[in-house]
Amino acid sequence: MTQTITIALDAMGGDQSTRMVVAGADLARVRYPMARFLLFGDQAVIDPSLDRFEKLRAVAEVGHTDQTVSADAKPSQALRRGKTSSMRLAIDAVADGRADAVVSAGNTGALMAMSKIVLRMLPGIDRPAMAGIFPGLRGETVFLDLGANIECGPDNLVDFAVMGALFARAVLGIVRPSVGLLNVGVEELKGHDEVRQAGVILREADLPFDFYGFVEGDDLTSGTTDVVVTDGFTGNIALKTAEGTAQVYTEFLRRALSGSVLGRLAYLLARPALGALRDRVDPRHHNGAMFVGLNGIAVKSHGGTDALGFSNAIGVAVDAVGEGFNARITEELSRLHRGNRRTAKVAAG
């Protein structure tokens, strides 16, 4: 990747706000020397942070605004009152061609609503989906939708499958990903009508990925498929459950190894292995959920992450831009709708 890629950053979003964003951008600068940055926010706050990173300042510009979107703002409120906010200006930079992608750790609902209104949808896509990456036994798995769409029809799930496969190819480098539909069982007769109908369409369609069939919850971390597709209601619950489970087991392990002399001795002996385990499950290394289906690259970083996590969210945006992610989605969906329109109609009844 040799072309310059410009990333617009909401410098006022996230629990740790500007310092975290600027430090994360500096880490990303080292990893992606072709990246340039537009930071939107209060210049009086941004400049002192930028002064700590001279090399970053050389490849960064600041767009001043003192308006921000609060973490508890409703999407409708953000749309009406946040037209000059740091989040909105960063999205506008993508819409008018000054930036190739936007990354924000701010309010998820506001980022979704603003991005959908400003960037609009790709041709053939009814709804965007949030796609993220799960660590598993066999590597990493793309999981979508993480919460953007509570209810989905079969056509939406098919679109998510196409976009998820292309996301896996662009971000994870998997040439021909395998895709599974999350269900309550692997048998074809199980699950809601929407899931079963989507399964029929995917089995019949000629697509640039391998449709595995139905998968269950434990397949998400076992690595049965490269991509797991579901509606946003189920996906968000699965995501939060997995994050909570990881936290509680980490705490159980900490207590076990610090509760006695033998436990502390065991920790010293197992310290290298425990360090590797910590890095493997560290959510910062998998940070960055992309709103796939938008006519522009928008990535949501976890609000509570640090500089390392934010730099990885920037990395998701850079990879998507460099791989021509949206152009590929448009091409594949056009081929799907053109060549399999009759199959889809029959399958959906």
MOHUUR-V311973 format. One record per residue. N is the residue number from 0. SS is DSSP state (H for helix, E for strand, - for the rest). PSI is psi in degrees with one decimal (none if undefined). OMEGA is omega in whole degrees, -180 to 180 (* if undefined). Layout:
n->N ss->SS psi->PSI omega->OMEGA
n->N ss->SS psi->PSI omega->OMEGA
//
This chain:
n->0 ss->- psi->114.3 omega->-175
n->1 ss->- psi->-20.7 omega->-177
n->2 ss->- psi->152.5 omega->178
n->3 ss->- psi->135.4 omega->178
n->4 ss->E psi->124.9 omega->-178
n->5 ss->E psi->125.9 omega->-179
n->6 ss->E psi->125.1 omega->176
n->7 ss->E psi->129.9 omega->-176
n->8 ss->E psi->131.7 omega->170
n->9 ss->E psi->96.2 omega->-172
n->10 ss->- psi->-6.3 omega->-177
n->11 ss->- psi->3.0 omega->-178
n->12 ss->- psi->154.4 omega->177
n->13 ss->- psi->159.1 omega->-178
n->14 ss->- psi->-34.3 omega->-179
n->15 ss->- psi->-5.4 omega->171
n->16 ss->H psi->-137.0 omega->-162
n->17 ss->H psi->-43.9 omega->-178
n->18 ss->H psi->-41.3 omega->179
n->19 ss->H psi->-43.3 omega->-179
n->20 ss->H psi->-46.8 omega->-178
n->21 ss->H psi->-45.0 omega->179
n->22 ss->H psi->-37.9 omega->177
n->23 ss->H psi->-39.0 omega->177
n->24 ss->H psi->-36.1 omega->179
n->25 ss->H psi->-39.6 omega->175
n->26 ss->H psi->-41.8 omega->179
n->27 ss->H psi->-33.5 omega->179
n->28 ss->H psi->-39.5 omega->180
n->29 ss->H psi->-43.0 omega->-178
n->30 ss->H psi->-34.2 omega->-178
n->31 ss->- psi->83.7 omega->-177
n->32 ss->- psi->-14.5 omega->178
n->33 ss->- psi->-4.6 omega->-175
n->34 ss->E psi->142.0 omega->171
n->35 ss->E psi->156.2 omega->-172
n->36 ss->E psi->138.1 omega->170
n->37 ss->E psi->113.9 omega->-178
n->38 ss->E psi->123.8 omega->-178
n->39 ss->E psi->127.9 omega->-180
n->40 ss->E psi->-166.9 omega->-179
n->41 ss->- psi->114.0 omega->-176
n->42 ss->H psi->-32.6 omega->179
n->43 ss->H psi->-23.8 omega->178
n->44 ss->H psi->-37.6 omega->-176
n->45 ss->H psi->-43.4 omega->-174
n->46 ss->H psi->-46.1 omega->179
n->47 ss->H psi->-35.0 omega->177
n->48 ss->H psi->-41.3 omega->179
n->49 ss->H psi->-31.2 omega->-179
n->50 ss->- psi->-20.6 omega->179
n->51 ss->- psi->-12.7 omega->-176
n->52 ss->- psi->85.6 omega->-175
n->53 ss->H psi->-40.7 omega->-179
n->54 ss->H psi->-33.1 omega->177
n->55 ss->H psi->-41.0 omega->-180
n->56 ss->H psi->-31.6 omega->-179
n->57 ss->- psi->-21.2 omega->-178
n->58 ss->- psi->21.8 omega->-177
n->59 ss->E psi->147.7 omega->173
n->60 ss->E psi->154.0 omega->-178
n->61 ss->E psi->128.6 omega->172
n->62 ss->E psi->113.9 omega->-171
n->63 ss->E psi->136.3 omega->166
n->64 ss->- psi->143.0 omega->178
n->65 ss->- psi->9.4 omega->180
n->66 ss->E psi->136.4 omega->180
n->67 ss->- psi->163.6 omega->174
n->68 ss->- psi->119.5 omega->-178
n->69 ss->- psi->158.4 omega->-177
n->70 ss->- psi->-25.8 omega->-178
n->71 ss->- psi->9.2 omega->-180
n->72 ss->- psi->137.9 omega->176
n->73 ss->- psi->147.2 omega->-180
n->74 ss->H psi->-42.4 omega->-180
n->75 ss->H psi->-38.8 omega->178
n->76 ss->H psi->-41.2 omega->179
n->77 ss->H psi->-37.6 omega->179
n->78 ss->H psi->-40.8 omega->-177
n->79 ss->H psi->-42.0 omega->-169
n->80 ss->H psi->-8.0 omega->-174
n->81 ss->- psi->29.9 omega->-175
n->82 ss->- psi->-18.3 omega->176
n->83 ss->- psi->19.1 omega->179
n->84 ss->E psi->163.9 omega->180
n->85 ss->H psi->-36.7 omega->179
n->86 ss->H psi->-47.9 omega->-178
n->87 ss->H psi->-40.8 omega->180
n->88 ss->H psi->-34.9 omega->177
n->89 ss->H psi->-40.8 omega->178
n->90 ss->H psi->-41.8 omega->179
n->91 ss->H psi->-33.8 omega->-180
n->92 ss->H psi->-33.1 omega->176
n->93 ss->H psi->-41.9 omega->-178
n->94 ss->H psi->-37.3 omega->-178
n->95 ss->- psi->8.0 omega->172
n->96 ss->- psi->4.5 omega->179
n->97 ss->- psi->-20.0 omega->179
n->98 ss->- psi->154.6 omega->180
n->99 ss->- psi->-19.7 omega->-178
n->100 ss->E psi->160.1 omega->177
n->101 ss->E psi->141.4 omega->177
n->102 ss->E psi->131.6 omega->180
n->103 ss->E psi->144.0 omega->173
n->104 ss->- psi->14.4 omega->-176
n->105 ss->- psi->-159.0 omega->-176
n->106 ss->- psi->118.9 omega->-175
n->107 ss->H psi->-47.8 omega->-179
n->108 ss->H psi->-40.4 omega->179
n->109 ss->H psi->-42.5 omega->179
n->110 ss->H psi->-40.6 omega->179
n->111 ss->H psi->-49.2 omega->-177
n->112 ss->H psi->-46.5 omega->-180
n->113 ss->H psi->-43.0 omega->-178
n->114 ss->H psi->-40.0 omega->-179
n->115 ss->H psi->-39.5 omega->-180
n->116 ss->H psi->-44.6 omega->-174
n->117 ss->H psi->-47.3 omega->-176
n->118 ss->H psi->-25.1 omega->-178
n->119 ss->- psi->179.7 omega->-175
n->120 ss->E psi->156.0 omega->172
n->121 ss->- psi->153.5 omega->178
n->122 ss->- psi->132.4 omega->178
n->123 ss->- psi->-3.4 omega->-180
n->124 ss->- psi->126.2 omega->178
n->125 ss->- psi->-37.9 omega->-175
n->126 ss->- psi->144.1 omega->172
n->127 ss->- psi->162.8 omega->177
n->128 ss->E psi->150.9 omega->176
n->129 ss->E psi->120.5 omega->-180
n->130 ss->E psi->128.7 omega->178
n->131 ss->E psi->-178.5 omega->-176
n->132 ss->E psi->131.1 omega->178
n->133 ss->E psi->134.3 omega->171
n->134 ss->E psi->142.9 omega->-179
n->135 ss->E psi->-179.0 omega->-177
n->136 ss->- psi->-31.3 omega->-177
n->137 ss->- psi->10.7 omega->-178
n->138 ss->E psi->-140.2 omega->-177
n->139 ss->E psi->146.7 omega->-178
n->140 ss->E psi->132.6 omega->174
n->141 ss->E psi->131.9 omega->-177
n->142 ss->E psi->127.7 omega->178
n->143 ss->E psi->147.4 omega->8
n->144 ss->- psi->140.9 omega->-177
n->145 ss->- psi->7.1 omega->176
n->146 ss->- psi->3.1 omega->-177
n->147 ss->- psi->-30.2 omega->-175
n->148 ss->- psi->110.8 omega->-178
n->149 ss->- psi->-41.3 omega->179
n->150 ss->- psi->137.8 omega->-177
n->151 ss->- psi->141.2 omega->172
n->152 ss->- psi->174.3 omega->-180
n->153 ss->H psi->-37.4 omega->180
n->154 ss->H psi->-37.2 omega->178
n->155 ss->H psi->-43.4 omega->-180
n->156 ss->H psi->-36.9 omega->176
n->157 ss->H psi->-44.8 omega->177
n->158 ss->H psi->-42.2 omega->179
n->159 ss->H psi->-38.6 omega->180
n->160 ss->H psi->-44.0 omega->179
n->161 ss->H psi->-47.2 omega->-178
n->162 ss->H psi->-37.3 omega->178
n->163 ss->H psi->-40.3 omega->179
n->164 ss->H psi->-42.0 omega->179
n->165 ss->H psi->-33.7 omega->176
n->166 ss->H psi->-43.3 omega->178
n->167 ss->H psi->-36.5 omega->179
n->168 ss->H psi->-41.1 omega->-176
n->169 ss->H psi->-43.2 omega->-173
n->170 ss->H psi->-39.5 omega->-177
n->171 ss->H psi->-10.7 omega->178
n->172 ss->- psi->22.4 omega->180
n->173 ss->- psi->118.8 omega->-173
n->174 ss->- psi->-48.8 omega->179
n->175 ss->- psi->90.8 omega->-175
n->176 ss->- psi->156.0 omega->170
n->177 ss->E psi->142.1 omega->-174
n->178 ss->E psi->135.5 omega->176
n->179 ss->E psi->147.9 omega->175
n->180 ss->E psi->124.4 omega->-180
n->181 ss->E psi->129.4 omega->-176
n->182 ss->- psi->176.0 omega->179
n->183 ss->- psi->2.1 omega->178
n->184 ss->- psi->166.6 omega->-177
n->185 ss->- psi->-10.4 omega->-180
n->186 ss->- psi->145.1 omega->-175
n->187 ss->- psi->-23.3 omega->-177
n->188 ss->- psi->-5.3 omega->-177
n->189 ss->- psi->156.7 omega->173
n->190 ss->- psi->175.3 omega->178
n->191 ss->- psi->160.0 omega->179
n->192 ss->H psi->-40.2 omega->-177
n->193 ss->H psi->-40.3 omega->-179
n->194 ss->H psi->-42.7 omega->180
n->195 ss->H psi->-40.7 omega->179
n->196 ss->H psi->-40.3 omega->177
n->197 ss->H psi->-37.5 omega->178
n->198 ss->H psi->-40.8 omega->179
n->199 ss->H psi->-44.9 omega->-179
n->200 ss->H psi->-45.6 omega->-177
n->201 ss->H psi->-31.8 omega->178
n->202 ss->H psi->-33.6 omega->-175
n->203 ss->H psi->-23.7 omega->-173
n->204 ss->- psi->150.6 omega->175
n->205 ss->- psi->101.8 omega->-172
n->206 ss->- psi->157.8 omega->-178
n->207 ss->- psi->36.9 omega->175
n->208 ss->- psi->169.4 omega->-180
n->209 ss->E psi->118.7 omega->176
n->210 ss->E psi->115.0 omega->-177
n->211 ss->E psi->-37.5 omega->-175
n->212 ss->E psi->-153.5 omega->-180
n->213 ss->E psi->142.9 omega->175
n->214 ss->E psi->161.7 omega->179
n->215 ss->- psi->177.5 omega->-173
n->216 ss->- psi->-38.7 omega->-178
n->217 ss->- psi->-14.9 omega->177
n->218 ss->H psi->-20.1 omega->-178
n->219 ss->H psi->-37.7 omega->-179
n->220 ss->H psi->-12.5 omega->179
n->221 ss->H psi->-14.3 omega->178
n->222 ss->- psi->27.0 omega->179
n->223 ss->- psi->-40.9 omega->176
n->224 ss->- psi->162.2 omega->178
n->225 ss->- psi->-25.4 omega->-178
n->226 ss->E psi->136.2 omega->174
n->227 ss->E psi->129.6 omega->-174
n->228 ss->E psi->137.0 omega->175
n->229 ss->- psi->177.2 omega->175
n->230 ss->- psi->164.3 omega->-175
n->231 ss->H psi->-29.0 omega->178
n->232 ss->H psi->-52.8 omega->-180
n->233 ss->H psi->-41.3 omega->-177
n->234 ss->H psi->-41.1 omega->-179
n->235 ss->H psi->-39.9 omega->178
n->236 ss->H psi->-43.4 omega->179
n->237 ss->H psi->-42.0 omega->-180
n->238 ss->H psi->-50.7 omega->-177
n->239 ss->H psi->-35.1 omega->178
n->240 ss->H psi->-43.6 omega->180
n->241 ss->H psi->-42.2 omega->179
n->242 ss->H psi->-42.3 omega->179
n->243 ss->H psi->-39.1 omega->179
n->244 ss->H psi->-43.0 omega->178
n->245 ss->H psi->-39.8 omega->-180
n->246 ss->H psi->-42.2 omega->-177
n->247 ss->H psi->-37.0 omega->178
n->248 ss->H psi->-33.2 omega->175
n->249 ss->H psi->-41.9 omega->179
n->250 ss->H psi->-39.6 omega->177
n->251 ss->H psi->-42.9 omega->-179
n->252 ss->H psi->-41.8 omega->179
n->253 ss->H psi->-43.8 omega->-180
n->254 ss->H psi->-40.0 omega->-179
n->255 ss->H psi->-35.3 omega->-176
n->256 ss->H psi->-6.8 omega->180
n->257 ss->H psi->2.1 omega->-174
n->258 ss->- psi->-9.0 omega->-178
n->259 ss->- psi->169.1 omega->178
n->260 ss->H psi->-43.5 omega->179
n->261 ss->H psi->-37.2 omega->178
n->262 ss->H psi->-42.7 omega->180
n->263 ss->H psi->-35.9 omega->176
n->264 ss->H psi->-42.0 omega->178
n->265 ss->H psi->-36.4 omega->179
n->266 ss->H psi->-42.8 omega->180
n->267 ss->H psi->-39.3 omega->180
n->268 ss->H psi->-34.7 omega->-176
n->269 ss->H psi->9.1 omega->-173
n->270 ss->H psi->-44.6 omega->179
n->271 ss->H psi->-44.0 omega->-180
n->272 ss->H psi->-38.8 omega->179
n->273 ss->H psi->-34.1 omega->177
n->274 ss->H psi->-41.5 omega->178
n->275 ss->H psi->-39.2 omega->178
n->276 ss->H psi->-43.0 omega->180
n->277 ss->H psi->-43.8 omega->179
n->278 ss->H psi->-34.8 omega->-177
n->279 ss->H psi->-38.5 omega->-176
n->280 ss->H psi->2.6 omega->-179
n->281 ss->- psi->116.5 omega->-177
n->282 ss->H psi->-19.0 omega->179
n->283 ss->H psi->-30.2 omega->-179
n->284 ss->H psi->-11.4 omega->-179
n->285 ss->H psi->20.6 omega->-176
n->286 ss->- psi->144.2 omega->177
n->287 ss->- psi->100.1 omega->176
n->288 ss->E psi->127.1 omega->-176
n->289 ss->E psi->138.0 omega->173
n->290 ss->E psi->92.1 omega->-178
n->291 ss->E psi->143.0 omega->-179
n->292 ss->- psi->-12.1 omega->177
n->293 ss->E psi->153.5 omega->176
n->294 ss->- psi->57.5 omega->-177
n->295 ss->- psi->156.8 omega->-177
n->296 ss->E psi->118.9 omega->177
n->297 ss->E psi->126.1 omega->-177
n->298 ss->E psi->131.7 omega->178
n->299 ss->E psi->119.7 omega->174
n->300 ss->- psi->149.8 omega->175
n->301 ss->- psi->133.5 omega->-176
n->302 ss->- psi->-27.4 omega->-177
n->303 ss->- psi->10.9 omega->-177
n->304 ss->- psi->173.0 omega->177
n->305 ss->- psi->-166.8 omega->-176
n->306 ss->H psi->-40.7 omega->179
n->307 ss->H psi->-45.9 omega->179
n->308 ss->H psi->-41.2 omega->-179
n->309 ss->H psi->-36.1 omega->178
n->310 ss->H psi->-34.0 omega->178
n->311 ss->H psi->-32.5 omega->174
n->312 ss->H psi->-40.4 omega->175
n->313 ss->H psi->-38.8 omega->179
n->314 ss->H psi->-37.6 omega->177
n->315 ss->H psi->-43.5 omega->180
n->316 ss->H psi->-44.4 omega->-180
n->317 ss->H psi->-44.1 omega->180
n->318 ss->H psi->-42.0 omega->-179
n->319 ss->H psi->-41.3 omega->178
n->320 ss->H psi->-46.8 omega->-177
n->321 ss->H psi->-30.1 omega->-180
n->322 ss->- psi->3.0 omega->-179
n->323 ss->- psi->45.5 omega->-171
n->324 ss->H psi->-50.8 omega->-175
n->325 ss->H psi->-35.6 omega->177
n->326 ss->H psi->-38.2 omega->180
n->327 ss->H psi->-40.6 omega->178
n->328 ss->H psi->-47.3 omega->-179
n->329 ss->H psi->-43.9 omega->-179
n->330 ss->H psi->-46.8 omega->-176
n->331 ss->H psi->-39.8 omega->180
n->332 ss->H psi->-35.3 omega->176
n->333 ss->H psi->-42.2 omega->179
n->334 ss->H psi->-39.1 omega->179
n->335 ss->H psi->-49.3 omega->-177
n->336 ss->H psi->-30.2 omega->-179
n->337 ss->H psi->-45.1 omega->-173
n->338 ss->H psi->-17.5 omega->-175
n->339 ss->- psi->20.5 omega->-177
n->340 ss->H psi->-43.8 omega->-178
n->341 ss->H psi->-41.5 omega->178
n->342 ss->H psi->-43.0 omega->-178
n->343 ss->H psi->-40.8 omega->-179
n->344 ss->H psi->-42.7 omega->180
n->345 ss->H psi->-43.8 omega->-178
n->346 ss->H psi->-34.6 omega->-177
n->347 ss->- psi->-0.7 omega->177
n->348 ss->- psi->none omega->*
//
